[in-house]
Amino acid sequence: MEWFGRHAGRLVEAIPEQLARAHTRAHAVHLTARLKKRSPYGSTLAEAVRENLADTARELDEAVRDVRGFEYAVINDHHSSPSNTPTDPSLSNVPG
């Protein structure tokens, strides 16, 4: 909980809902693409999760950083992304 500070409770509520919405979007893209491989699903899921986290950061008056064209939430001075969790401290901060 310390990872996200005063926003931890709000994020605990928001993230499962956001993941469900991201999955719905990614699944729709996968079905529309009509491909056997799941690459449309995976790339859409990752981008939707990044967008959702960035939107939530803005709602919480936290920072959003653009890194190579992708927006990443920075909540309580910690960089947040689909592959970044509190168990991976090497990814915890994005400069500036």
C-alpha positions in Angstrom: 0.0 0.0 0.0 2.9 2.4 0.6 3.8 2.1 -3.1 0.8 4.3 -4.0 0.5 6.3 -0.8 -2.7 8.2 -0.2 -4.1 6.9 -3.5 -3.8 3.2 -2.7 -7.5 2.8 -1.8 -8.7 4.5 -4.9 -6.4 2.4 -7.1 -7.5 -0.8 -5.4 -11.0 0.0 -6.5 -10.1 1.3 -10.0 -7.6 -1.2 -11.3 -9.7 -4.3 -11.5 -12.4 -2.4 -13.3 -9.9 -0.9 -15.7 -8.4 -4.3 -16.4 -11.8 -5.7 -17.2 -12.5 -2.8 -19.6 -9.0 -3.2 -21.2 -9.7 -6.9 -21.7 -13.1 -6.2 -23.3 -11.4 -3.8 -25.7 -8.6 -6.2 -26.5 -10.9 -9.1 -27.0 -13.0 -7.1 -29.5 -9.9 -6.2 -31.4 -8.7 -9.8 -31.5 -12.1 -10.9 -32.8 -12.2 -8.1 -35.4 -8.7 -9.0 -36.7 -9.7 -12.6 -37.2 -6.2 -13.8 -36.7 -5.2 -17.1 -35.1 -2.4 -15.5 -33.1 -3.2 -13.3 -30.2 -0.9 -10.4 -31.0 -3.7 -7.9 -31.6 -5.1 -8.8 -28.2 -1.8 -8.4 -26.3 -0.8 -5.1 -27.9 -4.3 -3.7 -27.4 -4.5 -4.9 -23.8 -1.1 -3.3 -22.9 -2.0 0.0 -24.5 -5.5 0.1 -22.9 -4.0 -0.6 -19.5 -1.4 2.2 -20.0 -4.2 4.6 -21.1 -6.4 3.7 -18.1 -3.6 4.2 -15.6 -2.7 7.5 -17.2 -6.3 8.7 -17.0 -6.5 7.6 -13.4 -3.3 9.5 -12.6 -4.8 12.6 -14.1 -8.0 12.2 -12.1 -5.8 11.9 -8.9 -3.8 15.0 -9.9 -0.7 12.9 -10.3 1.9 13.0 -13.1 1.8 11.4 -16.5 5.0 11.0 -18.5 5.4 10.5 -22.2 8.1 7.9 -22.9 8.7 7.2 -26.6 5.1 8.0 -27.5 3.5 6.0 -24.6 2.0 7.6 -21.6 2.8 6.3 -18.2 1.2 7.1 -14.9 3.5 8.3 -12.1 1.7 7.9 -8.9 3.3 8.8 -5.5 6.6 9.2 -7.5 6.4 5.7 -8.8 6.2 4.8 -12.5 3.2 2.5 -13.2 2.8 0.3 -16.2 1.3 -3.1 -17.1 4.7 -4.8 -16.4 5.6 -2.8 -13.3 4.6 -4.0 -9.9 5.8 -3.2 -6.4 7.7 -6.5 -6.5 9.9 -5.1 -9.2 11.7 -2.1 -7.5 14.1 -1.6 -10.4 11.3 -0.1 -12.5 9.8 2.0 -9.7 10.7 5.5 -10.9 10.8 7.4 -14.2 13.0 10.5 -14.1 11.5 13.9 -14.5 
